[in-house]
Amino acid sequence: MADYYLKVDNIMKNMFVVALKEELAVQQEQGYQWPITEELLQKVRAYELSEKRLPITVEEQREIRNALNRLRDKYLAMGRFSDGIDSVILKVMKANRSKHFCW
């Protein structure tokens, strides 16, 4: 059962895929690999935008945050702006607990 529901658009989905791919590459380079990272990457790739909300667990939320933070650090080291990544990290941190909203 999902603990959180993320409202995901195409840009966020692509950012998740890039960040999780790089996270997998770093994990393989360091000699360990979390199975949750591979499962989450497959889940994000299979996600249809027509669903509008991606159900994630607490562990998946943590993994997405770590992957996005690593991507942000990489962008800052290259001298690029990280404003888009920062906003996505905040959206992941403030994910909704309910799929149904009262508005």
C-alpha positions in Angstrom: 0.0 0.0 0.0 1.2 3.5 -0.9 2.0 5.9 1.9 2.3 8.9 -0.4 0.9 10.1 -3.8 3.0 12.3 -6.0 1.4 14.4 -8.6 3.8 13.8 -11.5 4.1 15.5 -14.9 6.4 14.7 -17.8 9.3 16.8 -16.6 9.3 15.2 -13.2 9.1 11.8 -14.6 12.1 12.4 -16.9 14.0 13.9 -14.0 13.3 10.9 -11.8 14.5 8.5 -14.5 17.8 10.4 -15.0 18.4 10.7 -11.3 17.7 7.1 -10.6 19.8 5.9 -13.5 22.8 7.9 -12.1 22.0 6.6 -8.6 22.2 3.0 -10.0 25.5 3.7 -11.7 27.0 5.1 -8.5 25.8 2.2 -6.5 27.3 -0.3 -9.0 30.6 1.6 -8.9 30.7 1.5 -5.1 30.0 -2.3 -5.1 26.5 -2.3 -3.6 23.1 -2.0 -5.1 19.7 -1.5 -3.4 17.0 -3.6 -5.1 14.5 -0.8 -4.3 16.4 1.6 -6.7 16.0 -0.8 -9.6 12.3 -1.5 -8.8 11.6 2.2 -8.4 13.3 3.0 -11.8 11.1 0.3 -13.4 8.0 1.7 -11.6 8.7 5.3 -12.8 9.3 4.1 -16.4 6.1 2.2 -16.4 4.1 5.1 -14.9 1.5 6.5 -17.3 0.9 10.2 -17.1 -2.8 9.7 -17.5 -2.8 8.3 -13.9 -1.7 11.7 -12.6 -0.5 10.4 -9.3 2.4 8.1 -8.6 1.9 6.0 -5.4 5.2 5.6 -3.5 6.2 4.3 -0.1 8.4 5.9 2.5 11.5 4.0 1.3 10.8 5.0 -2.3 10.4 8.6 -1.3 13.8 8.5 0.5 15.4 6.9 -2.5 14.0 9.5 -4.9 15.2 12.3 -2.6 18.7 10.9 -2.4 18.9 10.4 -6.2 17.7 14.0 -6.9 20.1 15.4 -4.3 23.0 13.6 -6.0 21.8 15.0 -9.4 21.6 18.4 -7.8 25.2 18.1 -6.5 26.4 17.0 -9.9 24.8 20.1 -11.5 26.2 22.4 -9.0 29.7 20.9 -9.5 29.4 21.6 -13.2 28.3 25.2 -12.6 24.8 24.7 -13.8 21.6 26.0 -12.2 19.7 23.6 -10.0 16.4 25.5 -9.5 14.3 22.9 -11.2 15.7 20.1 -9.2 15.3 22.0 -6.0 11.6 22.5 -6.7 11.1 18.8 -7.5 12.9 17.8 -4.3 10.4 20.0 -2.3 7.5 18.4 -4.1 8.7 15.0 -3.2 9.3 16.0 0.4 5.7 17.4 0.6 3.9 14.5 -1.1 0.2 14.0 -0.2 -0.9 11.2 2.0 -4.3 10.9 0.3 -5.2 10.2 -3.3 -8.4 12.1 -2.9 -8.4 15.8 -2.2 -11.1 18.0 -0.8 -11.1 20.8 -3.4 
